[in-house]
Amino acid sequence: MTSALFTFALASLLVELTPGPNMAYLAILAADRGRLSGLAAVVGVALGLSLLGLLAIFGLGTLVLDHPWVFQTLRWTGIAYLIYLAWEAWSDSRKPISAIEESSGLWRFFRRGLITNLLNPKAALFYVTVMPSFLTTPKTSEALLFAAIYVAVATTVHAAVVLLAGTLQPLLTAPQRRRQIGLVFAVLLLLVAAWIAATTG
């Protein structure tokens, strides 16, 4: 089982290093709002991953496999949410940064990280199709252990992304620059939404 755990951890790392909604959103958020906001979202993403793992282990996986419309609903809702975040990134970049800071707190970014991840088809597919192939027994306790390893690996990667992207935030606070970068961030989020639509159908 030790070798299976190590192989699974390596596979989890490789999966998390590929572009996806979590990595894109966290990098954009940290670059725009700073490391603290990004780390709040990382905590939300970790909770979302944990809840998604529990749902997969205790029945959602079978439901998704037996009823494709469930996955499609999850998929399109996630895409719609990313489009909403793109609009918000563009809209916020047109407001004074002080006004945004007064109306938002760490809870806002935690909540968005949680929602973004609960609607993340990449994570759902990983739990339903990839993780079961590494399990050595059908025991629920083993599935929970593997899910915990995946969450730990993903959270480490996400935190590293936030810390790196957060170094750019002090350079983006000038109003004119914020408007330009807000447009760039909105386009990037729209591209991530398009990528999910094209690759998870």
C-alpha positions as CSV (number, residue, x, y, z in Angstrom):
1,M,0.0,0.0,0.0
2,T,2.9,2.4,0.7
3,S,4.0,2.2,-3.0
4,A,0.4,2.8,-4.1
5,L,0.2,5.9,-1.9
6,F,3.5,7.3,-3.2
7,T,2.4,6.7,-6.8
8,F,-0.9,8.3,-6.2
9,A,0.8,11.3,-4.5
10,L,3.0,11.7,-7.6
11,A,0.0,11.4,-9.9
12,S,-1.9,14.0,-7.8
13,L,1.1,16.4,-8.1
14,L,1.2,16.0,-11.9
15,V,-2.5,16.6,-12.2
16,E,-2.4,19.7,-10.0
17,L,0.5,21.1,-12.0
18,T,-1.6,21.1,-15.2
19,P,-3.6,24.2,-15.8
20,G,-7.1,24.2,-14.5
21,P,-9.8,26.5,-12.9
22,N,-8.2,26.3,-9.4
23,M,-4.7,27.3,-10.5
24,A,-5.9,30.0,-12.9
25,Y,-8.3,31.6,-10.4
26,L,-5.8,31.5,-7.5
27,A,-3.0,33.0,-9.6
28,I,-5.2,35.8,-10.9
29,L,-6.7,36.5,-7.5
30,A,-3.2,36.7,-5.8
31,A,-1.8,38.9,-8.5
32,D,-4.8,41.2,-8.2
33,R,-5.6,41.3,-4.5
34,G,-2.4,40.0,-2.8
35,R,-1.3,36.9,-1.0
36,L,-3.6,37.1,2.0
37,S,-6.7,37.1,-0.2
38,G,-5.2,34.3,-2.3
39,L,-4.5,32.1,0.8
40,A,-8.0,32.7,2.0
41,A,-9.2,31.3,-1.3
42,V,-6.8,28.3,-0.9
43,V,-8.4,27.4,2.3
44,G,-11.8,27.5,0.6
45,V,-10.5,25.4,-2.3
46,A,-9.1,22.8,0.2
47,L,-12.5,22.6,1.9
48,G,-14.2,22.2,-1.4
49,L,-11.8,19.5,-2.5
50,S,-12.5,17.7,0.8
51,L,-16.2,17.9,0.5
52,L,-16.1,16.8,-3.2
53,G,-13.9,13.8,-2.1
54,L,-16.4,12.8,0.6
55,L,-19.3,13.1,-1.9
56,A,-17.5,11.0,-4.4
57,I,-16.6,8.3,-1.8
58,F,-20.1,8.2,-0.4
59,G,-22.1,8.0,-3.6
60,L,-21.7,10.9,-5.9
61,G,-19.2,9.0,-8.1
62,T,-21.8,6.3,-8.9
63,L,-24.4,9.0,-9.5
64,V,-22.2,10.9,-11.9
65,L,-21.3,7.7,-13.8
66,D,-24.9,6.4,-14.0
67,H,-26.5,9.8,-14.8
68,P,-24.4,11.9,-17.2
69,W,-26.7,14.9,-16.8
70,V,-25.5,15.3,-13.2
71,F,-21.9,15.8,-14.5
72,Q,-23.1,18.1,-17.3
73,T,-25.0,20.2,-14.7
74,L,-21.9,20.5,-12.5
75,R,-19.7,21.3,-15.6
76,W,-21.9,24.0,-17.0
77,T,-22.6,25.6,-13.7
78,G,-18.8,25.8,-13.1
79,I,-18.3,27.4,-16.5
80,A,-21.0,29.9,-15.8
81,Y,-19.4,30.8,-12.4
82,L,-16.1,31.4,-14.1
83,I,-17.7,33.7,-16.6
84,Y,-19.3,35.6,-13.7
85,L,-15.8,35.9,-12.0
86,A,-14.4,37.2,-15.3
87,W,-17.1,39.9,-15.4
88,E,-16.4,40.8,-11.7
89,A,-12.7,41.0,-12.3
90,W,-13.3,43.5,-15.1
91,S,-15.9,45.4,-13.1
92,D,-13.7,45.6,-9.9
93,S,-10.8,46.9,-11.9
94,R,-12.9,50.0,-12.9
95,K,-13.6,50.9,-9.2
96,P,-11.3,52.6,-6.8
97,I,-9.3,50.0,-4.9
98,S,-10.4,51.5,-1.6
99,A,-14.1,50.9,-2.4
100,I,-13.4,47.3,-3.2
101,E,-11.5,46.8,0.0
102,E,-14.3,48.3,2.0
103,S,-16.9,45.9,0.5
104,S,-14.8,42.7,0.6
105,G,-13.0,40.7,3.2
106,L,-11.2,37.4,3.4
107,W,-14.5,35.6,3.8
108,R,-15.5,36.7,0.3
109,F,-12.4,35.0,-1.2
110,F,-12.7,31.9,1.0
111,R,-16.3,31.5,-0.2
112,R,-15.4,32.0,-3.9
113,G,-12.6,29.4,-3.5
114,L,-15.1,27.0,-2.0
115,I,-17.7,27.5,-4.7
116,T,-15.2,27.5,-7.6
117,N,-13.9,24.1,-6.4
118,L,-17.3,22.5,-5.7
119,L,-18.1,23.3,-9.3
120,N,-14.8,22.1,-10.6
121,P,-15.3,19.2,-13.1
122,K,-11.6,18.5,-13.2
123,A,-11.6,17.6,-9.5
124,A,-14.8,15.6,-9.8
125,L,-13.4,13.6,-12.7
126,F,-10.2,12.9,-10.7
127,Y,-12.1,11.5,-7.7
128,V,-14.5,9.4,-9.9
129,T,-12.1,8.1,-12.6
130,V,-8.5,8.3,-11.4
131,M,-8.4,7.8,-7.7
132,P,-10.3,4.4,-7.7
133,S,-7.6,2.9,-9.9
134,F,-5.0,3.4,-7.2
135,L,-7.0,1.8,-4.4
136,T,-5.8,-1.6,-3.2
137,T,-8.9,-2.5,-1.3
138,P,-12.6,-1.4,-1.4
139,K,-12.4,-0.1,2.2
140,T,-13.8,3.3,2.8
141,S,-11.0,4.1,5.2
142,E,-8.4,3.7,2.4
143,A,-10.4,5.9,0.0
144,L,-10.5,8.6,2.7
145,L,-6.8,8.3,3.1
146,F,-6.1,8.7,-0.6
147,A,-8.5,11.6,-0.8
148,A,-6.7,13.3,2.1
149,I,-3.4,12.9,0.3
150,Y,-4.8,14.5,-2.8
151,V,-6.1,17.4,-0.8
152,A,-2.7,17.9,0.9
153,V,-0.8,17.8,-2.4
154,A,-3.3,20.1,-4.1
155,T,-3.2,22.6,-1.2
156,T,0.6,22.7,-1.3
157,V,0.6,23.5,-5.0
158,H,-2.2,26.1,-4.7
159,A,-0.4,27.8,-1.8
160,A,2.8,27.9,-3.8
161,V,1.0,29.4,-6.8
162,V,-0.5,32.1,-4.6
163,L,2.8,33.0,-3.0
164,L,4.5,33.4,-6.4
165,A,1.7,35.3,-8.0
166,G,1.2,37.5,-5.0
167,T,4.7,39.1,-5.6
168,L,3.1,40.9,-8.6
169,Q,0.3,42.6,-6.7
170,P,2.3,45.7,-5.6
171,L,3.0,46.4,-9.2
172,L,-0.7,46.4,-10.2
173,T,-2.2,49.0,-7.9
174,A,-2.1,52.1,-10.1
175,P,-5.6,52.9,-11.4
176,Q,-4.7,52.8,-15.1
177,R,-2.7,49.7,-14.7
178,R,-5.5,48.1,-12.7
179,R,-7.9,48.7,-15.5
180,Q,-5.6,47.1,-18.1
181,I,-4.8,44.1,-15.9
182,G,-8.5,43.7,-15.0
183,L,-9.3,43.3,-18.7
184,V,-6.4,40.8,-19.0
185,F,-7.6,38.8,-15.9
186,A,-11.2,38.8,-17.3
187,V,-10.0,37.4,-20.6
188,L,-7.9,34.8,-18.9
189,L,-10.8,33.6,-16.8
190,L,-13.0,33.4,-20.0
191,L,-10.3,31.3,-21.7
192,V,-10.2,28.9,-18.7
193,A,-14.0,28.6,-19.0
194,A,-13.7,27.9,-22.7
195,W,-10.9,25.4,-22.0
196,I,-13.1,23.5,-19.5
197,A,-16.0,23.5,-22.0
198,A,-13.8,22.1,-24.7
199,T,-12.0,19.5,-22.7
200,T,-14.5,18.1,-20.2
201,G,-17.5,17.4,-22.5
